[in-house]
Amino acid sequence: MSENKIALVTGGSRGLGKDMALSLAKKGLNVVLTYKSKKEEAESVVSEIENLGQKALALQLNTAEVKSFDSFIQNLDQELSTKFSSDKIDFLVNNAGFGIHTSFLETTEENFDDLMNVHFKGVFFLTQKLVPIINNGGGIVNISTGLARFSLPGYSAYSAMKGAIETLTKYQAKELGSHQIRVNVVAPGAIETDFGGGAVRDNEQLNKYVASVTALGRVGQANDIGTVVAFLCTDDAKWVNAQRIEVSGGMNL
């Protein structure tokens, strides 16, 4: 069914992106993952995917640098031809990101621009430039956050960008429907990774608080998210479109 299909995951060297890449491989997809600076970690993920019997490739990309996207896509075209004997991908997962924990009153313009460039502007224009090489019948998964639905102090700018992504997802689904490309958004709750300096993982007080407001009584793990993203990149999800799927264990219900 999907053995020759290819998924591109941005920010796939660690954390949620790594688990998404591995979950996709377990579903029988080949994977291209991007990394900003952690080349060795990215190559390690490639090895893990190859051990699962799928083809994989890691490419450097800074999703904040829109001017670099054309050269990235040229590089991607070459590598797709060489490694996968293909000129197209089937799925795009816009996962690359970082967190800044700072109050609304203390957020600087530099903080705001850094977040916007990666979490909104970069996603907008990278997707725009990649659509021509996404096969008809493929899909896009954008990554948002539970914080677009509920609020925890310190994430106003980050969460506002993700709110923009959720709106963008509906427009992409509407306008790319003629290409038979589905577009959905996955919104993780609080996850134990190194994201945002590892706050949820390392701050015991925050960890306990998150668990206490989550119906299933614990914080999330990376592997709670990747399987849902992988599902959206299969034929099992062929009629799921323009949906926001929150994967939070039932936070703040």
Secondary structure, DSSP 8 states (H G I E B T S, - for coil): --TT-EEEETT-SSHHHHHHHHHHHHTT-EEEEEESS-HHHHHHHHHHHHHTT--EEEEE--TT-GGGHHHHHHHHHHHHHHHHS-S-EEEEEE---------GGG--HHHHHHHHIIIIIHHHHHHHHHGGGEEEEEEEEEE--GGGTS--TT-HHHHHHHHHHHHHHHHHHHHHGGGT-EEEEEEE-SBSSSGGGGHHHH-HHHHHHHHHTBTTSS-B-GGGTHHHHHHHTSGGGTT--S-EEEESSSBT-
